[in-house]
Amino acid sequence: MALALPEAAQEPTWDIETLRVRGRIFAMGAPGGLAVTVKASPADQAELLAAEPEVFSSAPYVGRHGWVSVRLDRVDPEELRDLVVEAWRRTAPKRMLREFDAHDTP
């Protein structure tokens, strides 16, 4: 789903796969892993952790910046899609967002 977003690319880094837009990471996870990590704001992170602590947790190393670990076996697929798109939106250049939004508008 993430690779369908404009200019999204997968790149192996360390021992995980990172999802990037123009070289900037917006999501990551180990192949076959039980969780993925997505970029979020600290406020969104706090809200997710408070609402569903069995699904969401603060990501190791980058959690202090708002990143969220998401348990794949417990997250609603539509919510995961929304989180990935929002992470991409936080990372993509403004011009790309304008073009994306214009294309998605009926």
N, CA, C and O of each residue as an XYZ file, in Angstrom:
424
protein
N       0.821     -1.195      0.000
C       0.000      0.000      0.000
C       0.866      1.260      0.000
O       0.538      2.238     -0.670
N       1.958      1.238      0.741
C       2.825      2.419      0.825
C       3.502      2.717     -0.505
O       3.671      3.880     -0.871
N       3.886      1.681     -1.223
C       4.587      1.895     -2.493
C       3.681      2.450     -3.581
O       4.169      2.876     -4.627
N       2.375      2.454     -3.355
C       1.439      3.049     -4.309
C       1.408      4.574     -4.188
O       0.879      5.250     -5.070
N       1.960      5.114     -3.121
C       1.983      6.567     -2.936
C       3.031      7.187     -3.852
O       4.039      6.551     -4.157
N       2.802      8.428     -4.296
C       3.738      9.064     -5.227
C       5.180      9.080     -4.714
O       5.450      9.492     -3.585
N       6.082      8.630     -5.555
C       7.529      8.616     -5.322
C       7.951      7.833     -4.089
O       9.070      8.008     -3.605
N       7.085      6.979     -3.573
C       7.465      6.120     -2.447
C       8.422      5.050     -2.949
O       8.231      4.488     -4.028
N       9.448      4.774     -2.164
C      10.445      3.773     -2.528
C      10.831      2.969     -1.295
O      10.814      3.470     -0.171
N      11.172      1.731     -1.531
C      11.605      0.841     -0.463
C      13.117      0.725     -0.530
O      13.684      0.530     -1.606
N      13.769      0.844      0.617
C      15.225      0.771      0.651
C      15.668      0.028      1.907
O      15.264      0.384      3.014
N      16.496     -1.002      1.744
C      17.005     -1.685      2.930
C      17.999     -0.795      3.663
O      18.895     -0.210      3.054
N      17.829     -0.702      4.964
C      18.708      0.097      5.803
C      18.873     -0.656      7.114
O      17.894     -1.137      7.684
N      20.094     -0.759      7.591
C      20.371     -1.568      8.773
C      19.851     -2.975      8.500
O      20.202     -3.562      7.477
N      19.030     -3.530      9.378
C      18.459     -4.857      9.131
C      16.955     -4.780      8.884
O      16.229     -5.751      9.097
N      16.495     -3.608      8.431
C      15.069     -3.395      8.181
C      14.867     -2.795      6.797
O      15.813     -2.350      6.146
N      13.617     -2.794      6.367
C      13.240     -2.112      5.134
C      12.673     -0.754      5.510
O      11.839     -0.656      6.411
N      13.113      0.279      4.835
C      12.558      1.610      5.064
C      11.739      2.021      3.856
O      12.070      1.685      2.719
N      10.671      2.747      4.116
C       9.856      3.333      3.059
C      10.154      4.821      3.065
O      10.097      5.483      4.101
N      10.471      5.328      1.889
C      10.941      6.713      1.779
C      10.221      7.456      0.665
O       9.703      6.867     -0.284
N      10.211      8.757      0.821
C       9.798      9.645     -0.248
C      10.918     10.669     -0.401
O      11.251     11.398      0.533
N      11.485     10.702     -1.595
C      12.632     11.552     -1.908
C      13.744     11.412     -0.861
O      14.340     12.394     -0.420
N      13.996     10.166     -0.483
C      15.101      9.870      0.415
C      14.806     10.004      1.894
O      15.648      9.656      2.723
N      13.636     10.496      2.243
C      13.284     10.693      3.648
C      12.355      9.575      4.114
O      11.374      9.259      3.441
N      12.663      8.976      5.263
C      11.918      7.830      5.786
C      10.580      8.264      6.365
O      10.495      9.241      7.109
N       9.516      7.508      6.003
C       8.203      7.738      6.613
C       7.647      6.483      7.288
O       6.689      6.575      8.054
N       8.229      5.319      7.018
C       7.807      4.078      7.674
C       8.933      3.064      7.561
O       9.784      3.159      6.677
N       8.928      2.081      8.474
C       9.964      1.049      8.432
C       9.516     -0.190      9.185
O       8.656     -0.140     10.064
N      10.133     -1.310      8.807
C       9.848     -2.561      9.482
C      10.719     -3.680      8.950
O      11.245     -3.606      7.840
N      10.864     -4.718      9.760
C      11.641     -5.886      9.357
C      10.771     -6.796      8.491
O       9.595     -6.989      8.801
N      11.315     -7.352      7.427
C      10.546     -8.296      6.612
C      10.025     -9.447      7.485
O      10.784    -10.065      8.232
N       8.742     -9.719      7.379
C       8.131    -10.771      8.165
C       7.935    -10.423      9.632
O       7.566    -11.282     10.432
N       8.180     -9.165      9.988
C       8.059     -8.734     11.377
C       6.615     -8.633     11.840
O       5.682     -8.696     11.040
N       6.452     -8.475     13.133
C       5.128     -8.377     13.739
C       4.624     -6.944     13.838
O       3.461     -6.710     14.169
N       5.508     -5.977     13.547
C       5.130     -4.565     13.684
C       5.810     -3.733     12.606
O       6.818     -4.131     12.022
N       5.231     -2.574     12.365
C       5.861     -1.559     11.524
C       5.913     -0.278     12.343
O       5.175     -0.111     13.315
N       6.785      0.608     11.938
C       6.926      1.892     12.608
C       6.582      2.980     11.605
O       7.057      2.965     10.469
N       5.750      3.929     12.034
C       5.337      5.015     11.150
C       5.623      6.365     11.804
O       5.590      6.511     13.025
N       5.899      7.329     10.958
C       6.144      8.685     11.418
C       4.821      9.313     11.845
O       3.821      9.218     11.133
N       4.822      9.952     13.009
C       3.623     10.627     13.522
C       4.080     11.824     14.350
O       5.264     11.961     14.658
N       3.155     12.667     14.697
C       3.477     13.778     15.595
C       3.439     13.265     17.026
O       2.796     12.251     17.298
N       4.115     13.942     17.943
C       4.019     13.538     19.349
C       2.575     13.545     19.864
O       2.207     12.694     20.674
N       1.765     14.483     19.408
C       0.359     14.541     19.841
C      -0.417     13.342     19.312
O      -1.195     12.735     20.047
N      -0.212     12.995     18.041
C      -0.885     11.817     17.470
C      -0.411     10.547     18.169
O      -1.207      9.650     18.444
N       0.877     10.475     18.453
C       1.417      9.317     19.154
C       0.732      9.138     20.512
O       0.308      8.034     20.855
N       0.626     10.224     21.281
C       0.000     10.152     22.601
C      -1.452      9.686     22.500
O      -1.913      8.884     23.312
N      -2.157     10.190     21.508
C      -3.558      9.807     21.309
C      -3.693      8.326     20.963
O      -4.555      7.637     21.508
N      -2.845      7.836     20.061
C      -2.898      6.429     19.666
C      -2.558      5.512     20.840
O      -3.245      4.516     21.068
N      -1.511      5.841     21.578
C      -1.096      5.015     22.705
C      -2.158      4.978     23.794
O      -2.379      3.936     24.412
N      -2.812      6.098     24.031
C      -3.859      6.147     25.050
C      -5.095      5.363     24.610
O      -5.743      4.715     25.433
N      -5.426      5.418     23.317
C      -6.642      4.778     22.815
C      -6.506      3.259     22.732
O      -7.428      2.536     23.111
N      -5.362      2.766     22.238
C      -5.202      1.327     22.018
C      -3.770      0.891     22.339
O      -2.992      0.622     21.424
N      -3.416      0.819     23.612
C      -2.042      0.438     23.969
C      -1.671     -0.988     23.574
O      -0.487     -1.322     23.526
N      -2.658     -1.831     23.292
C      -2.361     -3.189     22.838
C      -1.981     -3.224     21.357
O      -1.468     -4.231     20.869
N      -2.230     -2.131     20.648
C      -1.922     -2.034     19.212
C      -0.730     -1.121     18.960
O       0.116     -1.426     18.119
N      -0.655     -0.011     19.677
C       0.341      1.033     19.425
C       1.301      1.188     20.598
O       0.920      1.040     21.760
N       2.558      1.492     20.267
C       3.548      1.789     21.292
C       4.537      2.806     20.739
O       4.622      3.019     19.529
N       5.274      3.421     21.635
C       6.305      4.358     21.227
C       7.436      3.565     20.582
O       7.893      2.566     21.136
N       7.882      4.009     19.419
C       8.908      3.278     18.675
C      10.271      3.406     19.350
O      10.619      4.470     19.862
N      11.041      2.316     19.350
C      12.396      2.397     19.900
C      13.222      3.435     19.128
O      13.086      3.567     17.912
N      14.058      4.148     19.833
C      15.002      5.128     19.297
C      14.350      6.414     18.784
O      14.839      7.502     19.089
N      13.273      6.322     18.023
C      12.673      7.513     17.410
C      11.327      7.892     18.039
O      10.694      8.860     17.617
N      10.898      7.138     19.035
C       9.623      7.415     19.690
C       9.558      8.798     20.301
O       8.487      9.401     20.360
N      10.689      9.307     20.756
C      10.687     10.653     21.358
C      10.340     11.744     20.339
O      10.036     12.878     20.708
N      10.390     11.384     19.059
C      10.034     12.322     17.994
C       8.610     12.089     17.474
O       8.184     12.737     16.518
N       7.875     11.165     18.106
C       6.489     10.919     17.727
C       6.251      9.629     16.957
O       5.099      9.260     16.729
N       7.298      8.939     16.552
C       7.129      7.712     15.777
C       6.387      6.666     16.594
O       6.553      6.575     17.810
N       5.560      5.873     15.904
C       4.690      4.890     16.548
C       4.948      3.495     15.964
O       5.011      3.321     14.747
N       5.095      2.508     16.853
C       5.130      1.106     16.427
C       3.703      0.592     16.402
O       2.921      0.850     17.316
N       3.372     -0.141     15.342
C       2.015     -0.643     15.128
C       2.063     -2.160     15.025
O       2.758     -2.703     14.166
N       1.337     -2.840     15.887
C       1.249     -4.310     15.841
C       0.376     -4.719     14.659
O      -0.811     -4.394     14.616
N       0.957     -5.420     13.716
C       0.239     -5.786     12.496
C      -0.880     -6.789     12.739
O      -1.864     -6.806     11.999
N      -0.746     -7.617     13.753
C      -1.770     -8.616     14.031
C      -2.962     -8.055     14.799
O      -3.950     -8.757     15.016
N      -2.871     -6.790     15.211
C      -3.954     -6.209     16.008
C      -4.557     -4.939     15.411
O      -5.610     -4.489     15.862
N      -3.918     -4.367     14.424
C      -4.400     -3.103     13.865
C      -5.458     -3.357     12.795
O      -5.373     -4.327     12.041
N      -6.442     -2.488     12.739
C      -7.427     -2.520     11.674
C      -6.720     -2.126     10.370
O      -6.027     -1.109     10.342
N      -6.876     -2.898      9.298
C      -6.173     -2.596      8.041
C      -6.438     -1.180      7.512
O      -5.534     -0.541      6.972
N      -7.651     -0.699      7.664
C      -7.960      0.660      7.185
C      -7.241      1.716      8.036
O      -6.790      2.738      7.518
N      -7.144      1.462      9.320
C      -6.411      2.396     10.192
C      -4.932      2.396      9.848
O      -4.292      3.447      9.845
N      -4.389      1.225      9.560
C      -2.988      1.151      9.152
C      -2.767      1.933      7.866
O      -1.784      2.663      7.742
N      -3.673      1.784      6.913
C      -3.556      2.539      5.669
C      -3.558      4.033      5.949
O      -2.738      4.766      5.396
N      -4.467      4.496      6.798
C      -4.534      5.917      7.147
C      -3.237      6.392      7.802
O      -2.757      7.488      7.511
N      -2.674      5.574      8.680
C      -1.426      5.939      9.356
C      -0.266      6.031      8.375
O       0.567      6.932      8.475
N      -0.212      5.101      7.427
C       0.864      5.120      6.428
C       0.726      6.341      5.522
O       1.718      7.009      5.227
N      -0.483      6.633      5.085
C      -0.696      7.808      4.228
C      -0.336      9.079      4.999
O       0.308      9.972      4.449
N      -0.739      9.166      6.247
C      -0.420     10.355      7.052
C       1.091     10.472      7.264
O       1.631     11.578      7.231
N       1.771      9.362      7.480
C       3.230      9.386      7.628
C       3.881      9.882      6.336
O       4.811     10.688      6.371
N       3.387      9.394      5.201
C       3.895      9.866      3.900
C       3.652     11.367      3.753
O       4.534     12.099      3.304
N       2.454     11.829      4.133
C       2.112     13.250      4.016
C       3.039     14.110      4.884
O       3.383     15.225      4.493
N       3.441     13.613      6.039
C       4.339     14.357      6.925
C       5.733     14.484      6.318
O       6.507     15.353      6.719
N       6.053     13.632      5.363
C       7.404     13.543      4.823
C       7.520     14.130      3.413
O       8.559     14.686      3.057
N       6.478     14.010      2.628
C       6.508     14.456      1.230
C       6.607     15.981      1.133
O       6.120     16.695      2.009
N       7.236     16.473      0.070
C       7.300     17.925     -0.151
C       5.907     18.521     -0.374
O       5.004     17.841     -0.862
N       5.744     19.783     -0.015
C       4.445     20.457     -0.115
C       3.872     20.431     -1.536
O       2.672     20.221     -1.715
N       4.707     20.641     -2.523
C       4.225     20.629     -3.908
C       3.645     19.265     -4.267
O       2.610     19.178     -4.929
N       4.312     18.208     -3.830
C       3.828     16.859     -4.086
C       2.476     16.643     -3.394
O       1.590     16.001     -3.959
N       2.317     17.167     -2.194
C       1.042     17.051     -1.479
C      -0.075     17.770     -2.227
O      -1.187     17.255     -2.340
N       0.223     18.953     -2.733
C      -0.793     19.690     -3.498
C      -1.228     18.904     -4.722
O      -2.420     18.822     -5.016
N      -0.274     18.326     -5.437
C      -0.601     17.531     -6.618
C      -1.384     16.269     -6.236
O      -2.328     15.886     -6.927
N      -0.995     15.639     -5.155
C      -1.685     14.441     -4.667
C      -3.120     14.774     -4.302
O      -4.045     14.063     -4.696
N      -3.309     15.850     -3.552
C      -4.642     16.261     -3.129
C      -5.513     16.655     -4.329
O      -6.704     16.345     -4.354
N      -4.934     17.328     -5.309
C      -5.690     17.738     -6.493
C      -6.114     16.503     -7.302
O      -7.209     16.468     -7.864
N      -5.254     15.513     -7.352
C      -5.556     14.284     -8.101
C      -6.632     13.453     -7.409
O      -7.458     12.828     -8.075
N      -6.625     13.442     -6.079
C      -7.574     12.636     -5.308
C      -8.943     13.284     -5.155
O      -9.888     12.621     -4.730
N      -9.072     14.568     -5.492
C     -10.343     15.266     -5.354
C     -11.258     14.883     -6.505
O     -10.844     14.944     -7.663
N     -12.507     14.485     -6.210
C     -13.433     14.091     -7.292
C     -13.837     15.261     -8.162
O     -14.607     15.090     -9.108
